[in-house]
């Protein structure tokens, strides 16, 4: 099966709305692949991530990050 989610990309769960960074993938012998998603929100006291949750890969979608202004790779040189 082709990989749907690229590790390191920002993803969002279709059902719960939870979003974060795809950190790990597990391949089960008789089950679906799962992706470990790390929350970008941090605990106030410790500065540690609040949550790390595993989701079925099929229920995650990659979040498109909008590019903002600034230098680009394809900018013409002068």
N, C-alpha and C positions, 0 to 999 in steps of 0.2 A: 504494500500500500504506500502511496506517495505521502510524503510529509506535508501536512496542511499548514502547520505553524512553524515559523523559523525562530530558533532560539535566539534570545536577545531582543526580539521585537516586542512592542507593546501590544497586549491582547486584551479582549473583553469577553466575558462570559455572556452568552445570549440569554440565559435564563435569570441569573442573579444580578447582572450588571457589574459584577466585580471586575476591576481592571488592574493590570500591573504588567510586570516584565516576565516573559517566558524564560525560566531559568533552567529547567531540566525536563527530560523526556524519558518515560519508561515504556518498554515494549513487553507486554505480557504474552505468554505462550498461547493461552486460550482466552484472551480478552482484548479489549481495545487499548490503544496507546493513550497514555495520560501525560499531561503537561503540568509541571510545578510552576505556579505563578506567584511572584513576590510582589506584595503590596508596596507602592511608593510612599505610603504614609508611614511616619515614624512615631514611636512612643515619645512622649514629651520628656520623661525622666531619663531614659537610657539612650535615646537616639537610635534604637534598634527598630527594624521593620515590624509593623503591627501584625501582619499575617503572611503566611505562606500556605497556599491552598492548591490541592491537586484537582484537575478537571479532565474530563474526557476531551481528547483533542478535537473531536467533531463539533463540540459545542462552543469552541473558541473562534473568534474572528480577530484578525489583525487590525489594529487601529492605525489609520493613516495619519502620520504626523505632518502637519502643514509646515512647509518651509517658510521661513521669515526672511526679511531682507538681509543683505550682507553679501560677501563674496561667494561666488559659485564656481564649481569646477569647470563649467562650460563657458565662463566669461571670456570675452576676447582679450588678448594681451595687447598692451600698448607699447 
